[in-house]
Amino acid sequence: MIKIWTAEEQADFGQQLAACRRAVIFLDYDGTLAPLVPDRDNARPFPGVREALERLLAIKHCRTVLVSGRRVMELQPLLQSRLPFEAWGSHGGEHLRVTGQMEMATISEEAREGLRIAAEKIAGLLDEHAIERKPSSVAAHVSGVNAELVPQYLTEIDELWEPVAEEFGLELLDFHEGMEMRVPGMNKSRAIYSVLSEEPKNAVKVYIGDDVTDEDAFRALDDQSHTILIGREKRTSAARWLLPERPYGRHIIDFLNATASALS
């Protein structure tokens, strides 16, 4: 059963951080560091998030990693971080190291063709801006559609995509206000396993996310990790805790600042 992340939980967590020699903090972007908005290109972080994030980035014994469904190249223009950061984009298909080195997952020509066809299938249904093409997936966003019509649109997308997924061995995933077709195994757990393979086993580990796409990451972490779901109410999740949303992103800003203070 998921538990509420309280001030007492934060205090206990702070004590662990203060005593640790290494911490690894994974952060989702949309819905976590930034509000969910219809215009994806203007999904700026909550005011105060950048400064709090930079406090963490400056701590040498803390590895802070962004894990997003977005393309990596979209994150810096939105974050405007003054410090370099590590990020995994496209649900684990892209990896930007803090040094600036970019690594891309390799997918088969068959999968690539399936994704191309999937994008074409919905070209007449959604505006071009609502179709997000990524190296290992295609996402259909319905946030700009009349709310009453969203279920109908999702049903139509599913009907158009299901035969393509079956033919090309791809998988379908629902997410907040949309649907995605992706290469199997290309999910956020790839980032978790890769990063932790480079870290000591006794590092304090945290993952914070808000969407169904974060569930793969929650499941990839062990019972000693701090897996935190952001939301307004409890729901079925692999996360251990729920961090209740507060206006203007105060929930995540306070969490990041308290974490940075404990590690400093």
C-alpha positions as CSV (number, residue, x, y, z in Angstrom):
1,M,0.0,0.0,0.0
2,I,1.4,3.4,-1.0
3,K,2.0,5.8,1.9
4,I,1.8,9.5,2.1
5,W,5.2,11.3,2.1
6,T,5.0,13.4,5.3
7,A,7.3,15.9,7.0
8,E,8.4,13.0,9.2
9,E,9.3,10.9,6.2
10,Q,11.3,13.9,4.8
11,A,13.1,14.2,8.1
12,D,14.1,10.5,8.2
13,F,15.2,10.7,4.6
14,G,17.2,13.8,5.4
15,Q,19.1,11.9,8.1
16,Q,19.9,9.1,5.6
17,L,21.2,11.6,3.2
18,A,23.3,13.5,5.8
19,A,25.0,10.2,6.7
20,C,25.5,8.8,3.2
21,R,28.6,9.0,1.0
22,R,26.8,8.8,-2.3
23,A,23.2,9.6,-3.4
24,V,21.5,9.1,-6.8
25,I,18.4,11.1,-7.5
26,F,16.3,10.4,-10.6
27,L,13.8,13.0,-11.6
28,D,11.0,12.9,-14.2
29,Y,10.3,16.2,-16.0
30,D,6.7,16.8,-17.2
31,G,4.4,16.6,-14.2
32,T,7.3,16.5,-11.8
33,L,9.6,19.4,-12.4
34,A,7.2,21.2,-14.6
35,P,3.4,21.4,-14.7
36,L,1.4,19.5,-17.3
37,V,0.3,22.0,-20.0
38,P,-1.4,21.6,-23.4
39,D,1.5,23.3,-25.2
40,R,4.5,21.0,-24.6
41,D,6.9,23.5,-26.1
42,N,6.2,25.9,-23.2
43,A,6.3,23.4,-20.3
44,R,8.6,25.6,-18.2
45,P,9.6,24.3,-14.8
46,F,7.8,25.6,-11.7
47,P,9.3,28.9,-10.6
48,G,12.0,28.0,-8.1
49,V,12.7,24.5,-9.6
50,R,15.7,25.5,-11.6
51,E,17.5,27.1,-8.6
52,A,16.7,24.0,-6.4
53,L,17.8,21.7,-9.1
54,E,21.1,23.6,-9.5
55,R,21.7,23.2,-5.8
56,L,21.7,19.4,-6.3
57,L,23.8,19.5,-9.4
58,A,26.5,21.4,-7.5
59,I,26.8,18.6,-4.9
60,K,29.7,16.4,-5.8
61,H,28.6,13.2,-4.0
62,C,25.1,13.4,-5.5
63,R,24.3,12.2,-9.0
64,T,21.2,13.9,-10.2
65,V,19.7,12.4,-13.3
66,L,16.7,13.6,-15.4
67,V,14.6,10.8,-16.9
68,S,12.1,11.9,-19.4
69,G,9.9,10.8,-22.2
70,R,10.9,13.9,-24.1
71,R,13.9,14.1,-26.4
72,V,17.0,15.1,-24.5
73,M,17.5,18.2,-26.8
74,E,14.2,19.6,-25.5
75,L,15.2,19.7,-21.8
76,Q,17.8,22.4,-21.7
77,P,15.8,25.1,-23.6
78,L,13.0,24.5,-21.0
79,L,15.2,24.2,-17.9
80,Q,17.7,26.9,-18.8
81,S,20.1,25.3,-16.3
82,R,23.3,27.2,-15.7
83,L,25.0,23.9,-14.8
84,P,25.5,20.9,-17.0
85,F,23.2,18.0,-16.2
86,E,22.8,14.3,-17.0
87,A,19.6,13.3,-18.7
88,W,17.9,10.2,-20.3
89,G,15.3,11.0,-22.9
90,S,12.8,9.2,-25.1
91,H,12.1,6.8,-22.2
92,G,15.7,5.5,-22.1
93,G,16.4,5.7,-25.8
94,E,18.8,8.7,-25.4
95,H,21.5,9.4,-22.8
96,L,23.2,12.7,-22.3
97,R,26.1,12.5,-19.9
98,V,27.1,15.4,-17.8
99,T,30.2,15.7,-20.0
100,G,28.0,16.5,-23.0
101,Q,28.5,13.0,-24.6
102,M,25.3,11.7,-26.2
103,E,24.5,8.0,-26.5
104,M,21.6,6.6,-28.6
105,A,20.0,3.2,-28.4
106,T,20.1,1.1,-31.5
107,I,16.8,-0.1,-32.9
108,S,16.1,-2.4,-35.9
109,E,15.0,-1.2,-39.3
110,E,11.8,-3.1,-38.9
111,A,10.9,-1.2,-35.7
112,R,11.9,2.1,-37.3
113,E,9.5,1.3,-40.2
114,G,6.7,0.4,-37.8
115,L,7.1,3.7,-36.0
116,R,7.1,5.6,-39.3
117,I,3.8,3.9,-40.4
118,A,2.3,4.5,-36.9
119,A,3.0,8.3,-37.3
120,E,1.4,8.3,-40.8
121,K,-1.7,6.4,-39.5
122,I,-2.6,9.3,-37.2
123,A,-1.5,12.1,-39.4
124,G,-5.1,12.8,-40.5
125,L,-6.5,12.5,-37.0
126,L,-4.2,14.9,-35.0
127,D,-2.4,18.1,-35.8
128,E,1.3,17.6,-36.7
129,H,2.3,19.3,-33.4
130,A,0.4,16.6,-31.5
131,I,2.4,13.8,-33.0
132,E,5.8,13.5,-31.3
133,R,8.4,11.4,-33.2
134,K,11.2,10.0,-31.1
135,P,14.1,7.7,-31.9
136,S,12.4,4.6,-30.4
137,S,8.7,5.7,-30.2
138,V,5.9,7.8,-31.5
139,A,3.6,9.6,-29.1
140,A,0.1,10.9,-29.8
141,H,-0.9,13.8,-27.6
142,V,-4.6,14.6,-27.1
143,S,-4.2,17.4,-24.5
144,G,-5.3,20.0,-27.1
145,V,-8.5,18.1,-27.9
146,N,-11.9,19.0,-26.4
147,A,-12.0,17.1,-23.1
148,E,-15.3,15.4,-24.0
149,L,-13.8,14.0,-27.2
150,V,-10.6,12.6,-25.6
151,P,-11.9,9.0,-25.0
152,Q,-13.1,8.9,-28.6
153,Y,-9.7,10.0,-29.9
154,L,-7.8,7.5,-27.8
155,T,-10.1,4.7,-29.1
156,E,-9.4,5.7,-32.7
157,I,-5.7,5.9,-32.1
158,D,-5.7,2.5,-30.5
159,E,-7.7,1.0,-33.4
160,L,-5.2,2.5,-35.9
161,W,-2.2,1.5,-34.0
162,E,-3.0,-2.0,-32.7
163,P,-2.5,-3.8,-36.1
164,V,0.8,-1.9,-36.6
165,A,2.1,-2.9,-33.2
166,E,1.2,-6.5,-33.8
167,E,2.8,-6.6,-37.3
168,F,6.1,-4.9,-36.2
169,G,6.4,-6.3,-32.7
170,L,5.9,-2.9,-31.0
171,E,4.0,-2.1,-27.8
172,L,1.3,0.4,-26.9
173,L,1.3,2.5,-23.7
174,D,-1.3,4.9,-22.4
175,F,0.0,8.0,-20.6
176,H,-1.4,11.2,-19.3
177,E,-3.5,12.6,-22.1
178,G,-2.1,10.4,-24.8
179,M,-0.8,7.1,-26.2
180,E,2.6,6.0,-27.3
181,M,3.9,3.2,-29.5
182,R,7.4,2.2,-28.7
183,V,10.1,-0.5,-29.1
184,P,9.6,-3.2,-26.4
185,G,12.0,-2.7,-23.5
186,M,12.6,0.9,-24.3
187,N,11.4,2.4,-21.1
188,K,12.7,4.3,-18.1
189,S,14.0,1.2,-16.4
190,R,16.9,1.3,-18.9
191,A,18.1,4.5,-17.3
192,I,17.8,3.1,-13.8
193,Y,19.8,-0.1,-14.6
194,S,22.5,1.7,-16.5
195,V,23.1,4.4,-14.0
196,L,23.1,2.1,-11.0
197,S,25.5,-0.3,-12.7
198,E,28.0,2.6,-12.3
199,E,27.2,3.4,-8.7
200,P,28.0,1.7,-5.3
201,K,25.2,-0.6,-4.1
202,N,24.9,1.3,-0.8
203,A,24.1,4.6,-2.5
204,V,20.9,6.3,-1.3
205,K,18.6,6.1,-4.3
206,V,15.5,8.2,-5.1
207,Y,13.1,8.3,-8.1
208,I,10.3,10.8,-8.3
209,G,7.7,10.7,-11.1
210,D,4.0,11.3,-11.7
211,D,2.9,9.2,-14.7
212,V,2.3,5.6,-15.7
213,T,5.6,5.8,-17.7
214,D,7.4,6.1,-14.4
215,E,6.1,2.8,-13.2
216,D,8.9,0.9,-15.1
217,A,11.4,2.9,-13.1
218,F,9.7,2.4,-9.8
219,R,9.7,-1.4,-10.4
220,A,13.4,-1.3,-11.4
221,L,14.4,0.0,-7.9
222,D,14.8,-2.2,-4.9
223,D,12.9,-2.0,-1.6
224,Q,15.6,0.1,0.0
225,S,15.1,2.9,-2.6
226,H,12.8,5.8,-2.2
227,T,10.2,5.6,-5.0
228,I,7.9,8.6,-4.9
229,L,4.8,9.2,-6.9
230,I,3.5,12.8,-7.3
231,G,-0.3,13.1,-7.3
232,R,-3.4,14.4,-5.8
233,E,-4.6,11.1,-4.4
234,K,-3.5,7.5,-3.9
235,R,-3.6,5.2,-6.9
236,T,-2.2,1.7,-7.6
237,S,1.5,2.2,-8.2
238,A,4.8,0.4,-7.7
239,A,6.0,3.5,-5.8
240,R,6.3,3.3,-2.0
241,W,5.2,6.9,-1.3
242,L,2.8,9.5,-2.6
243,L,4.0,13.1,-2.5
244,P,0.8,15.2,-2.5
245,E,0.7,18.1,-5.0
246,R,0.7,21.6,-3.8
247,P,0.0,24.9,-5.6
248,Y,2.9,26.4,-7.7
249,G,5.0,23.2,-7.4
250,R,5.8,23.8,-3.7
251,H,5.8,20.0,-3.1
252,I,8.8,19.4,-5.5
253,I,10.6,22.6,-4.8
254,D,10.5,22.0,-1.0
255,F,11.6,18.4,-1.6
256,L,14.6,19.4,-3.8
257,N,15.7,22.1,-1.4
258,A,15.4,19.9,1.7
259,T,17.3,17.2,-0.1
260,A,20.1,19.6,-1.1
261,S,20.3,21.0,2.4
262,A,20.6,17.4,3.9
263,L,23.4,16.6,1.4
264,S,25.4,19.8,1.9
